[in-house]
Amino acid sequence: MSANFNQIHLPSRSRFKLSYRQQVVAALVVLLILDYADRGLIGGLGPTLERSFGMNDAQLGYLSSASMVISGLATLPLGIVIDRAARLRLLMLCLIVWTVALTLTGAATSFGVLVGAQVMVGVVGAATGPAVPSLVGDLTPIAERGDILGLVNGGPVAGTGVGIVLAAAVTAFASFRWCFWLLAIGAALLAIVFSRLREPARTGGDGLADPSGEDQLSATVPSSARMIQLLHERRVEPDARAVLDVDALDMSLWEIAKYVVRVRTDLIVLICRAIGDYFFTGVASFGVVFATQQYGVSERYADGALIIIGLGAMVGFMAGGRTSDVLLMHGHLNSRVWVAIAGYLLAPVCLLPALLIHSLLDALPLLALSGFFLAATAPALDAIRIDVIVPRARGRAESIREVLRTVSEGAGPLLFGLISVSFGTAGFTGLQIAFISGLPVVFIAGLVLVLALRTYQPDVVAALVSVEKRS
């Protein structure tokens, strides 16, 4: 492995002009916010939609899951396309479809049309799943991915909040249909932004990703070189099982799946991330109901508590990514793994006492802190997956993860609900038992991640070696 430490100088530019990388990352974050704002709208408009379309709770649940299911099913074929096609152009086309779907959602006069339109909305989620990490991997070098992914991971949380707030604000003075039409306008404007962005090269983040050559990424190239130097100085050898001797583009989806399993770090992270997604969605789905039962507060106060917990999670996303990057640049090559381990071990410790006390005021700091630690794991784990997978396989590898994510996110509310109705006792409510039963699972995920301390560095070297063989 070789590294170029020559200083690369940036051409002069206005301090207020976003660099190429900043433009693409900002567009991706806005895309995720819009995507999850639609999901937040469905929840925030629940009672209104039921009245307007004569729906019951089961039909509302079906509507909420329609786009998620389609997104999970469509992500595999789209992952194949993303590894071969221009990703920004594909996202632009998805946004055009999404604009039409949201327009139809707002104009729907029957439950069937409403569901059909939301199925179309699922196309965007299917594309963003594999496209976003693939683009971030090419735009951002190894030692700076956590910071960017912390920002990207905050998009869904912010988007859900935007959807809920938009539902309340718009319906106060206009028809609920304008909620979807406003998102459609936003999607159309974002499609124009994507049409003006040029596709970055699939460099893996270690080269100059800006196709125009204007954004030389002076600070980022040395950061990748620094990590490569540390790996070389410590004589880290690649895991032979994770080295590819063929071009990843020539591999089938099944071969990519077997490659993902051979990369032991990726397999470990897939399992642990699925556990985290399961617990997070289960808690989010029943959070308001639990708060009203456990702390004896109204839904209004429970919603306010969720906002505070969400802010804690947002800070966790940022802090987890930044901490892993800073420690890595100071020579701690396993920093991403350690951050994720700490998050999974500390979140249950903070959450357990909050689930046992009956005062929301006393529990809120612990709830926010547990949200912080659980969120901090996400950018670290996502960065690990980008680090150990070769650039030309990231789209399909991420699509496999998205399928697993859809299953785990769908299982969370279902299992939490089943446990709640099956195991309530005189001393504990059913939801208390459901929440508490998930804590050991999250803690175990943190212990499983310890295995990645031995596999991460060899798998990073294997990915770098695989890229060198094709260059």
C-alpha positions, 0 to 999 in steps of 0.5 A: 500500500502506498500513500501520497502525502504531498499537500494538495492546494485548493483553488481560491473560492468564495467562503460562502460557496459550498464545495462539490462534496458539500452540495451532494451531501446537503442534497442527500440529507434533504432527500432523506428529510423529505422521504421520512417527512412523508412517513411522519405525515401519515402518523401525524395525519392519522385521525384526519385520514381515518375520518376523511377516508372512512378508515379504521386503525388496521387500514391506517397501519396498512397504509403506513407499512405500504411504502416501507414494504415496497421499499424493502422489495425494490431495494435489491434490483435498485442496488444492482442498478446503483452499482452500474448507473449514474446514482445522482441521475437515478435519484433525480428520476426517483424524485420525479416519480415521487413528485407525481406520487405525492401529488396523487396522494394529496388528490386521492379520493379513495383508500385504494388510490391513497395506498397506490400513491404511497406504494409509488412513494416507496420507490424513493426509499428503495433508491436512497437505501443503497445510493446514499452510502455508495455516494458517501463512500466515494465522496468521503475518505476513510477517516472522515466518514463518521462525521458525514454519516452522523449528519446523514443519519440525522436526516430520517429523525429530522424528517419524521419531526418535520412531517409531524410538525407540518401535519399540525401546522397545515391542518390548522388553516388548510386542507390536509391535502396541502401537506402532501402537495407541499412535499411534492413541490419540495421533491420537484425542486430537489429533482432540479438540484440533482439534475445539476450535480455531476456524478462522482467517480467511484474512487472509494473516497481516496481519490478526487471525487469531484468530476470537475476537478474544482474541489480537490478535497485537500484536507481529506486525501491526507486523512485517508493517507494517514490511516493507510500509513498507520495500517502499514506501520502496524503491519496489518495483513488483509484477510484473504477471504475478503480480498476480491480477485475479480471486478465486483461489477462482474459479480452477481447479486448472489456472489455479492451476498456471499462476499458480504458473508466472507467479510466478517466485519460486515457480517457482524455489523449487519447482525448488530445493526439489525438488532438496533433497528429492531429495538429502536422502531419498537420503542418508537412505535409504542413510546407515546403509549408507554409514556401515558401508561407508565408516567400518567401524562397526557399524549401532549406531554408524551409527544413533547418528551419524544421531541426531547428524546429525538433531540438527544438522538440527533446529538448522538448521531453527530457525536458518534460520527465525530468521535470515531473520526477524531479518535481514528486520526489520533491513531485509534484504528478501532475507534468506530468499533469502540464507539458502537460497543460503548453505545450498545452497552450504555444505552440499556444501562441508562434506559432500565431505571427510566422504565422502572420509575413513574415520574416523567420529569425524573425519567426524561434525562435518562431517556434522552441519554439512552437515545443519545447512546443508541443513536451514536452507534449508527454512523460508526457502524455505517462507516465501518460497512463502507470501509470494508466493502469495495466501492463497486459492490457497495450498492448491492451490499447495502441493498442486502442490508436494507432488506434485513433492515426492513425485516427488523424494523417491521419485527420491532412493533410486531414483537413489542405488541405481542409481548405487551398483550401476552406478558402483562403482570400485576407488578409490570405493564405489558409494555414495560416487559416488552421494553425491558425484554429488549435491553439484554438483546441490545447489550448482547449486540454490544458484546458481539461487536467485540469480535469486530475489534479483531476483524475490522483492520484486516478487512479494511486492508482487504478492501484497499488491496481489492481496489488496487488489484483493479486499478 
